[in-house]
Amino acid sequence: MKILFIKIFVAGLIILPGNQGLAQEGLLADIIARIEKIDSVSYMISESGAITADRPLPECIAGDPGITVTKVWVKKGYLRREVNSPTANAKKVIQVFTPTGTHIYNSYSNVTTQYEPSFTGAAGSELGISRKNADIFKVLGAETIDGKETTVLEKSFPGDDTVYHSKYWIWNEKGVPLKVETQWTIMEYLNLQSVQKFTDYSFEDIPESVFDVANILEIQSSTITLEKSK
């Protein structure tokens, strides 16, 4: 876990330069409206990436990071992630967020840490696009992925030491991402690339038992301990 976008087609509408901004706003609003209608969703993320630099890298971050697979279940007030990474010290991390608390299990230490409640978002809040951040996205074009029509979005911003650029392929029918490509440049010499593919979407209601901490973590170890965060 090292590194833990249309030509705008609108039926019957020719987009003139003065109307393009309004058209983009309309497309983004449609995407956000679809996300906000999601009551419950589960999906899989497969992430691959690469790290390059203009100077030698420390051994701890050099090399192929492999493919990280994350399974996500989310509904209003509840979130569960299971992260499996082949190269990280903690090859499995389980995060469970509920209205009563947050629990994070780390296979490296074989310990679950308990925190105060920290997730209150809606089901779509984990998918990267919301009314709060819509203004930083730009519509690039349209593409088809695995037979699904998508809108291609771009998000890019510079920082003091970091330049961040990403593309989102948003499934038009559901408003959720099918692919995200991200590039970071850090300290002008360290370059990170990441490709995330989103699959196995299900929009069926998720029972609260999926977020039952005791059942989830009992599977991982018979010696789980809870540590209250300070």
C-alpha positions in Angstrom: 0.0 0.0 0.0 2.8 2.3 -0.8 0.7 4.5 -2.9 -1.9 3.7 -0.6 -12.9 11.9 -17.5 -16.6 14.3 -23.0 -16.5 15.7 -25.8 -19.8 16.9 -24.5 -22.7 15.1 -26.2 -26.1 16.5 -25.4 -28.9 15.2 -27.6 -30.2 18.0 -29.8 -27.9 20.6 -28.3 -24.9 22.2 -30.0 -22.6 23.6 -27.3 -21.3 27.0 -28.1 -18.3 28.5 -26.2 -20.5 30.6 -24.0 -22.6 27.6 -23.0 -19.8 25.1 -22.3 -19.4 26.1 -18.6 -23.2 25.7 -18.0 -23.1 22.3 -19.8 -20.2 21.1 -17.6 -22.0 22.3 -14.5 -25.1 20.4 -15.6 -23.1 17.1 -16.2 -21.5 17.3 -12.8 -24.8 18.1 -11.1 -26.3 15.0 -12.7 -23.4 12.8 -11.5 -23.7 14.2 -8.0 -27.4 13.7 -8.0 -27.0 10.0 -8.9 -24.4 9.6 -6.1 -26.7 11.2 -3.6 -29.4 8.7 -4.4 -27.3 5.8 -3.4 -28.5 4.4 -0.1 -26.2 1.4 0.0 -23.3 0.2 -2.1 -20.5 -2.3 -2.1 -17.6 -2.6 -4.6 -14.0 -3.8 -5.2 -11.0 -1.6 -5.9 -7.9 -3.1 -7.6 -5.0 -0.6 -7.4 -1.7 -0.8 -9.2 1.0 1.8 -9.3 4.6 2.8 -9.8 7.1 5.0 -8.0 9.9 6.7 -9.9 12.4 9.4 -9.0 15.3 11.5 -10.2 17.5 10.1 -7.5 17.9 6.8 -5.6 14.9 5.8 -3.5 15.0 4.3 -0.1 14.6 0.5 -0.2 11.4 0.8 1.8 9.6 2.5 -1.1 11.5 1.4 -4.1 10.3 -1.4 -6.4 7.0 -2.7 -7.7 4.2 -2.0 -5.1 2.1 -4.8 -6.5 -1.7 -4.8 -6.7 -3.7 -3.7 -3.6 -7.2 -5.0 -3.5 -9.8 -3.2 -1.3 -13.3 -4.4 -0.7 -15.7 -1.6 0.4 -19.2 -1.7 2.0 -20.9 1.6 2.8 -24.3 2.9 3.8 -25.4 6.0 5.8 -23.2 6.2 8.9 -21.5 2.8 8.2 -18.3 2.0 6.4 -16.2 -1.1 6.2 -13.0 -1.5 4.2 -10.8 -4.6 3.9 -7.4 -3.8 2.3 -5.1 -6.6 1.1 -1.7 -5.5 0.0 1.1 -8.0 -1.1 4.0 -5.8 -0.3 3.1 -3.8 2.9 4.1 -5.0 6.3 0.4 -5.1 7.2 -0.8 -7.3 4.4 -4.4 -7.0 5.6 -6.0 -3.9 7.2 -9.7 -3.9 8.2 -11.4 -0.6 9.0 -14.9 -0.6 10.4 -16.7 2.8 11.0 -20.1 2.8 12.8 -22.1 5.3 14.7 -20.7 4.0 18.0 -17.0 3.9 17.1 -14.2 3.2 14.7 -12.1 0.0 14.7 -9.0 -0.6 12.7 -7.3 -4.0 12.6 -3.7 -4.4 11.4 -2.5 -7.9 10.6 1.1 -6.9 11.2 0.6 -6.2 14.8 -2.5 -8.4 15.1 -4.2 -5.7 17.1 -7.4 -3.8 16.7 -7.4 -0.1 17.7 -10.6 1.5 18.8 -11.3 5.2 18.1 -14.2 7.6 18.6 -16.9 7.7 15.8 -15.5 9.4 12.7 -17.7 8.5 9.7 -21.1 10.2 9.3 -21.2 10.4 5.5 -23.8 9.1 3.0 -23.3 5.9 1.0 -21.8 7.8 -2.0 -19.4 9.9 0.1 -16.6 7.5 -0.4 -16.6 7.8 -4.2 -14.7 11.1 -4.5 -17.2 13.5 -5.9 -19.6 15.7 -3.9 -21.3 19.1 -3.9 -18.4 20.3 -1.7 -15.7 19.6 -4.2 -17.5 19.7 -7.6 -15.8 23.0 -8.5 -12.4 21.4 -8.8 -13.5 18.9 -11.5 -13.4 19.6 -15.2 -15.3 17.6 -17.9 -12.9 16.2 -20.5 -14.9 13.9 -22.7 -16.8 10.6 -23.0 -15.5 7.0 -23.2 -16.9 3.5 -23.0 -15.4 1.0 -20.5 -16.5 -2.6 -20.7 -19.6 -1.6 -22.5 -20.5 1.1 -20.0 -20.8 4.7 -21.1 -18.7 7.0 -18.9 -18.0 10.7 -18.4 -14.4 11.6 -18.1 -13.5 14.1 -15.4 -10.2 15.7 -14.4 -9.1 17.0 -11.1 -5.8 18.8 -10.8 -4.2 21.2 -8.3 -0.7 22.3 -7.3 0.6 22.6 -3.8 3.7 23.9 -2.1 5.6 20.6 -2.6 3.1 18.5 -4.4 1.5 18.6 -7.9 -1.6 16.3 -8.0 -3.5 15.3 -11.1 -6.2 12.7 -11.5 -8.8 11.4 -14.1 -12.1 9.8 -13.2 -14.2 7.6 -15.5 -17.7 8.0 -14.2 -20.3 5.4 -15.1 -23.2 7.5 -16.5 -26.0 5.2 -15.4 -25.0 5.1 -11.8 -22.8 8.1 -11.2 -19.9 6.0 -9.7 -16.3 5.7 -10.9 -15.1 2.7 -13.0 -11.5 3.9 -13.1 -9.3 6.5 -11.5 -5.8 7.4 -12.7 -3.7 9.6 -10.4 -0.3 11.1 -10.6 1.6 13.0 -7.9 4.9 14.8 -8.1 6.4 15.4 -4.7 9.3 17.6 -3.8 9.9 18.0 -7.6 11.7 14.6 -7.9 9.4 11.9 -6.6 6.7 10.7 -9.0 3.9 8.4 -8.1 1.3 6.9 -10.5 -1.8 4.9 -9.4 -4.5 3.2 -11.4 -7.7 2.2 -9.5 -10.3 -0.1 -11.2 -13.7 -0.3 -9.5 -15.7 -3.5 -10.1 -18.3 -5.8 -8.5 -20.7 -3.0 -7.8 -23.8 -3.9 -5.8 -26.5 -1.4 -4.8 -28.5 -3.9 -2.7 -29.2 -3.0 0.9 -26.3 -4.0 3.2 -27.4 -5.6 6.5 -25.9 -4.1 9.6 -24.3 -7.4 10.4 -21.7 -6.7 7.8 -20.5 -3.9 10.1 -20.5 -6.1 13.2 -17.1 -5.5 14.6 -17.1 -8.6 16.9 -17.9 -11.0 14.1 -15.5 -9.4 11.6 -12.5 -9.3 13.8 -13.1 -12.6 15.5 -12.3 -14.3 12.2 -8.9 -12.6 12.1 -7.5 -13.7 15.4 -8.5 -15.3 18.6 -6.3 -12.9 20.5 -7.7 -9.5 19.3 -7.3 -6.7 21.9 -8.9 -3.4 21.8 -6.8 -0.3 22.5 -8.7 2.9 23.3 -7.1 5.8 21.5 -5.6 8.5 23.6 
